[in-house]
Amino acid sequence: MAFDPIEFIETKKDGMKHRPKEIQEFIRLLVSGDLPEYQAAAWLMAVIFNGLAFSETLALTQAMATSGKVYKWDTDGPPVVDKHSTGGVGDTVTLVVAPLVAAMGMRMGKHSGRGLGHTGGTIDKLESIPGFRTSLTEKEFRKIVNRVGCGVAGQDKSMTPADGILYSLRDVTSTVDQEALIASSIMSKKLAGGAMHILLEVKVGSGAFMKDPESARSLSKLMIRLGMASGRNVRTVLSSMSSPLGRAVGNALEVREAIKVLKNDTPDDDPLKRIAIEIAARLASMCGFGKIHQTRSRARSCLAGGAALSRFRDMVSAQGGDEAVIDQPEKILPHAGKILEIPSTSNGFLKTCNALIIGELVRDLGGGRKSKNDVIDSSVGILIHSRPGMKVGSGDVLCEIHTNGRISNSEAVQRAESAFKVVSRKPEIPDLFI
Amino acid sequence: MAFDPIEFIETKKDGMKHRPKEIQEFIRLLVSGDLPEYQAAAWLMAVIFNGLAFSETLALTQAMATSGKVYKWDTDGPPVVDKHSTGGVGDTVTLVVAPLVAAMGMRMGKHSGRGLGHTGGTIDKLESIPGFRTSLTEKEFRKIVNRVGCGVAGQDKSMTPADGILYSLRDVTSTVDQEALIASSIMSKKLAGGAMHILLEVKVGSGAFMKDPESARSLSKLMIRLGMASGRNVRTVLSSMSSPLGRAVGNALEVREAIKVLKNDTPDDDPLKRIAIEIAARLASMCGFGKIHQTRSRARSCLAGGAALSRFRDMVSAQGGDEAVIDQPEKILPHAGKILEIPSTSNGFLKTCNALIIGELVRDLGGGRKSKNDVIDSSVGILIHSRPGMKVGSGDVLCEIHTNGRISNSEAVQRAESAFKVVSRKPEIPDLFI
């Protein structure tokens, strides 16, 4: 029987299940332009209310994954791995993980988005390095990843066009927040990227997309099932995201921080370092490189011995960036015109640093986009001096605001102050990993 | 605060109530083309699940009513009335009611659709009269209605454009079947039409849009409230629609039947005659012309004395139609090439004549449209000889199929036969009025 879009919508409206073939046809027509967006929008809203069964979500994921170009990597080289972090504030993890896994003997070729959100995407961060090119042909990209072990390119528009259409539509029809739609969007891109081993970091907390651990766990399980059912090795790790992960929030500031971690110039309890090591170690273990305690210590020595930094240098150079950024990041990366320090007004312990407030402030300073065509100011951002649980004295600097005056200094200061809460007794701080 | 379409959708998705101003703004942007259809579609689907409160439905109705041209009638002439029948099969009522209310001293200027459905709309029926024009300028239309007392014109595209957009969108996004959306669509058009007294006939049963009396009553109440809250005098009447109302189903056949009723050439228990008298009588009573038993007898005498027929003749002539249709309908109206008789195969009583089966058969014979641009064959249709409850003998003709061979004769016969059910004991037949 011919596919009827109205019946398709009605099936979901009535709480019935689609057959995989129907979902394939829906995606095919959507990409060919033969199914109008208003019908897709009505269907998305019906999904918000009636959900998708696993078989439907799997069909949707695979149909989106194969709606465009699918990357295949040669199987005789090092194992190809991928990671994904569900959006959070100040997520600099990829900048450290990619060279680290390369140093450990894996390949990671990441396609990253520019992202609409608090700060720019990984691509925006890397572009704060003078000369760094993220627009790579498929051939260039493959060559860099195969030679260096890692590479980061901008979204390849010929990949998962179906997800591109649905994602944009969800954004403007209030149909973002649905587990099956979130999972299928993420996993379709991972499947099309061609990695065999995929680690998904799901962030939970006030600064993350997932506000509570139960929904994060449920999303994780679903993504694992979708990946496994598609022949990939998928694991997840849940991490806490109430305060920003790294000390830096803002594009150039995050690159500086990543370089610091890669130079092994941060303490062992630095959250960015810890999470990068954990992700790299788990991926190595998934590839059969050893038990997790073995791969963890291997990851640590790759950081400590400079192997990861060397891969980062190779990647920057291969992608046209100025290598000097590694030795003199302060000199090479752009600077904001003014730095405002926010001191603590009391003695005690830092209880929270609200990631959402910090993220929105950085966006409004010019570090993120409100709409697709906004130009990012990569020099602005916030450098946090104190982590939750740490002792602070009155007058100690809680954070620095790097600004070019996009919003008034008084507004910036007031908003930054409101993100920090200092208490008199040492607070319980949840661990980074859940 | 500025109107944000995404927040608007989200409000309904979350089961919250819109403020009237938001709904006005939504409709304004929809008509100006500044709100894309995919956002309207997502909102419509959210309405399917979370409904609209009365205040929202009223705001929607009034915003749609005033989204285009609003007719105003001079108040010193006879009262302006309107009727609406929620779609049914073989609905010829308007053709009788319009001249009848004119004869009784009211004015009825109807804008009618062509309708996508089993048979054509009132416009399609009238166009089977040679020369009859339904494309009238506003000036022509007013002049005819004011002079003759009745007139029927095609949909004025400058009226209720918002309803036009939403209605088309609902049709293709499986969001038709929602009480508030149905009521606001009907009432917006009635409000824009400018009549002060409005009688809504809501049909219930297998051949109607409303399948059960409870939902029909609920829809009626809502439409009355919407009309009254907008300063109009609104009443409803529920009628049964399991079998076709008239004997004829098909455009030219229905015109012939209407003329027969207007000539008072049908028995008093003829359903079409009964319902036309009831509607005209109720409208007259709503206008203060007397108690219902008085206006009923006035309606009967206007039919019996030829006053209604005379108004019909004036209307046909004023709208360019061939008046000879009244004296010689068989000669003037188009004929189908072949008539197939369906005889009863048993003795007994007719229990049901399934209106839906008859309606779909007439459509497939060419008498209705499946898509907007289909051309109607006004000559085809079905003439029913027996009404539910009547005695039938084996061999008695149950109905005639008037066909031009659009579908095979054997298929037409088989489908027509399946519409009739003859039983041995006299069945209980629900009254026409509920």
Chai-1 contact restraints between the chains, C-beta under 6 A:
chainA,res_idxA,chainB,res_idxB,connection_type,confidence,min_distance_angstrom,max_distance_angstrom,comment,restraint_id
A,I6,B,V172,contact,1.0,0.0,6.0,A-B,restraint_1
A,I6,B,S174,contact,1.0,0.0,6.0,A-B,restraint_2
A,I9,B,T173,contact,1.0,0.0,6.0,A-B,restraint_3
A,I9,B,S174,contact,1.0,0.0,6.0,A-B,restraint_4
A,E10,B,S174,contact,1.0,0.0,6.0,A-B,restraint_5
A,K13,B,S174,contact,1.0,0.0,6.0,A-B,restraint_6
A,E37,B,Y38,contact,1.0,0.0,6.0,A-B,restraint_7
A,Y38,B,E37,contact,1.0,0.0,6.0,A-B,restraint_8
A,Y38,B,Y38,contact,1.0,0.0,6.0,A-B,restraint_9
A,Y38,B,A41,contact,1.0,0.0,6.0,A-B,restraint_10
A,Q39,B,T173,contact,1.0,0.0,6.0,A-B,restraint_11
A,A41,B,Y38,contact,1.0,0.0,6.0,A-B,restraint_12
A,A41,B,A41,contact,1.0,0.0,6.0,A-B,restraint_13
A,A41,B,A42,contact,1.0,0.0,6.0,A-B,restraint_14
A,A42,B,A41,contact,1.0,0.0,6.0,A-B,restraint_15
A,A42,B,M45,contact,1.0,0.0,6.0,A-B,restraint_16
A,A42,B,T173,contact,1.0,0.0,6.0,A-B,restraint_17
A,M45,B,A42,contact,1.0,0.0,6.0,A-B,restraint_18
A,M45,B,M45,contact,1.0,0.0,6.0,A-B,restraint_19
A,M45,B,A46,contact,1.0,0.0,6.0,A-B,restraint_20
A,A46,B,M45,contact,1.0,0.0,6.0,A-B,restraint_21
A,F49,B,F49,contact,1.0,0.0,6.0,A-B,restraint_22
A,V172,B,I6,contact,1.0,0.0,6.0,A-B,restraint_23
A,T173,B,I9,contact,1.0,0.0,6.0,A-B,restraint_24
A,T173,B,Q39,contact,1.0,0.0,6.0,A-B,restraint_25
A,T173,B,A42,contact,1.0,0.0,6.0,A-B,restraint_26
A,S174,B,I6,contact,1.0,0.0,6.0,A-B,restraint_27
A,S174,B,I9,contact,1.0,0.0,6.0,A-B,restraint_28
A,S174,B,E10,contact,1.0,0.0,6.0,A-B,restraint_29
A,S174,B,K13,contact,1.0,0.0,6.0,A-B,restraint_30
